């Protein structure tokens, strides 16, 4: 059956997430970006929505069933409020979900509930690398088996909260395949670099992470020999980031639409001029169309469809372009005001440009 | 519960329709494109028989009628429009010109279905179940106005005793000749009963094949969809029975009810036209991929932009466009099936599909160089067939206007 209607439970979660996004995240977003800091109580409050917990089975400390579809519905709402805030709230998920999707039974039983059942803590993934053609399927950070240990070497970027991480989930190339490793933050050879500055998401504190001959026990590798499917994990992140993109785009589109109905020029609201009206119509169309790609990819992940990774790639590809187009047009519709930091659209444009770069920061 | 599981009946239908497309359409595609006004009777007769066997045509299939079916059938969620979309897509993948020759009820039948009385539906729609194939058409556009219709209607309908007298000229009537001359079909003519009332005076009238005073004066020579006849029709003191005004004959009231009801048919037909467009787009994309792979090039998935080859980038963009457009169509049809008002979604689907099919076919021809440009392959024909989809059933601009009014909550007077 085709169906485009969230379940009742999903609808309730979306509603709660949207209220939080609108009442809590959004009002703080601009100041947080200016000051490069998120109020901690915001992250805690977002965590209490229970979005991640709802995707983790009870046996691992959660209270729901894994559902990428639910995850994307919630992610869109959080990003609609503020992308940096959404990413912060979703940070522990970047540690938990790869383990849920690819870990051994022992790992899932041991590692998930300490994160899920407690208050928000920075359990973080070290995934992205700072090279222009970074590709998660071919990472430079590498792992080599040495006796009953792995030795990790490399450098990661865009690692959130690295300065106070409870644990790192480091993604590295093991024998030509992307794998993930649990690394305690005080392990010898770990070096947290300076805080990074970015075009957008300035409220999210991220750091370089250098790994020099970092030695970890063999069982710190997530999944046994064939348990960890990097394509699936990467797909989960592509879909999550795509969902976040839809949220950012929707925020920009709604803001621009409301503005265009108020702002007057040449005798009436600018929304009554075809050039503006058509821009908005196309923004609406592209958001709707690409959101469905995200939903389909998430559904394919949930159903274990073989082409889920390709669908996730298509969704991210479409959303990357869509978010850039929509946020750029939102700035354009605000005219000169669109360029001023007092208005949120330039922030959304800066955030929007990052979508293709962000896989690794969030998962569903 | 969000789901993208293709229902079994649609899986089966799609695979049957594909056989029709491959065996009845593709082999004769080039012939009928080259012989513009020849009628594809083999295909038509085949579809007529197949349609009768399946218990009825396209637009004649109303969700309402399903309530009278056996109780066990009621448990299955309604998927009528979703089915139509898949059929339209697959038949157009085969050959859109031929698809438009299907004797199964197109826009004219849709108007009857949406606005006719029970008696009118019986009188006109039952023709499709007859011995011979029958065609229908919608006659709305006039030489001076397309997008502006029906407000700018000049064709008049004057009541004279027990008959309406119609006078005027209609152009761009898809299947007009087949409806009036080649079969015992009918056309639905939009005429005004009160020229001073503007849009409010416009009504739909059924003119049956063989009616004196209704003449096909021209058949257009087109860029594409050449197998589909596009007719100009002149109405000169054309007399039709009083009962042929569609809907309840309370014509004294200058209300927009009849007009609005018929406009609602476009909410149903727009997604189907979009579906048809995407069939062409899919044909083009599949062809490009096939030729690329034949030449030994692998198309990889998942790479960042900076690592993709140009061809991979192009193909990825086309896949994104096609899939996202198709999901919009599906959603619009799903809403229709579930009785949710889908005016916005129908127009979104139409804008996107018209845009996508043009972009994909134009880029496909470019990418394949001399092969794409050659009449040795059907791609150049699909390029020509594609363009109509951004023009008929509401141009891309008109549909953008409809979308804009809806999202801005503006009337026609606030946004033109």
Contacts between the chains, C-beta under 8 A, distances in Angstrom:
chain1	res1	chain2	res2	distance
A	1	B	3	5.5
A	1	B	5	5.8
A	1	B	7	5.7
A	1	B	77	5.9
A	1	B	79	7.8
A	2	B	3	6.3
A	2	B	4	6.4
A	2	B	5	7.1
A	2	B	6	7.4
A	2	B	7	7.1
A	2	B	79	7.6
A	2	B	82	6.2
A	2	B	330	5.8
A	2	B	334	5.3
A	3	B	1	5.7
A	3	B	2	6.0
A	3	B	3	4.6
A	3	B	334	7.0
A	4	B	2	6.4
A	4	B	331	5.0
A	4	B	334	5.7
A	4	B	335	7.7
A	5	B	1	7.2
A	5	B	2	6.9
A	6	B	1	7.8
A	6	B	2	6.1
A	7	B	1	5.0
A	7	B	2	7.8
A	10	B	2	7.8
A	69	B	2	5.3
A	132	B	306	6.0
A	133	B	304	5.8
A	133	B	306	4.3
A	133	B	307	5.1
A	134	B	304	6.5
A	135	B	302	7.9
A	135	B	303	6.1
A	135	B	304	5.5
A	135	B	307	6.0
A	137	B	302	6.3
A	231	B	302	7.8
A	234	B	302	7.4
A	257	B	407	6.6
A	257	B	408	6.9
A	260	B	408	7.8
A	261	B	408	6.4
A	271	B	408	5.3
A	271	B	410	7.3
A	271	B	415	7.5
A	272	B	410	7.0
A	272	B	414	5.9
A	272	B	415	5.4
A	274	B	401	7.6
A	274	B	404	7.9
A	274	B	415	7.7
A	277	B	400	7.8
A	277	B	401	7.4
A	277	B	404	3.8
A	277	B	405	8.0
A	277	B	408	6.6
A	277	B	410	7.9
A	277	B	415	5.7
A	278	B	397	7.8
A	278	B	400	5.0
A	278	B	401	7.9
A	278	B	404	6.4
A	280	B	404	6.2
A	280	B	407	6.3
A	280	B	408	7.0
A	281	B	351	7.3
A	281	B	400	4.6
A	281	B	401	7.8
A	281	B	403	4.0
A	281	B	404	4.3
A	281	B	407	6.6
A	282	B	351	7.8
A	282	B	400	7.1
A	284	B	348	7.1
A	284	B	403	6.4
A	284	B	407	5.2
A	285	B	328	7.8
A	285	B	348	4.9
A	285	B	351	5.8
A	285	B	352	5.6
A	285	B	403	6.6
A	288	B	328	6.3
A	288	B	345	7.7
A	288	B	348	5.8
A	289	B	324	3.8
A	289	B	325	6.3
A	289	B	327	6.8
A	289	B	328	5.1
A	289	B	348	7.5
A	289	B	352	5.7
A	290	B	320	7.9
A	290	B	324	5.6
A	292	B	324	6.3
A	292	B	327	3.6
A	292	B	328	6.6
A	292	B	331	6.5
A	293	B	320	7.1
A	293	B	323	6.1
A	293	B	324	5.1
A	293	B	327	6.7
A	295	B	2	5.8
A	295	B	4	7.6
A	296	B	4	5.0
A	296	B	323	7.6
A	296	B	327	6.4
A	299	B	2	6.2
A	299	B	3	6.5
A	299	B	4	4.9
A	300	B	4	7.4
A	303	B	5	7.9
A	309	B	301	7.2
A	309	B	302	6.6
A	310	B	301	4.9
A	310	B	302	7.5
A	313	B	301	5.3
A	313	B	302	4.8
A	313	B	316	7.9
A	314	B	316	7.2
A	314	B	319	5.7
A	314	B	320	5.5
A	314	B	323	6.2
A	317	B	316	5.5
A	317	B	317	7.5
A	317	B	320	5.3
A	318	B	320	4.0
A	318	B	324	5.7
A	321	B	317	8.0
A	321	B	320	7.7
A	356	B	304	7.0
A	356	B	305	6.9
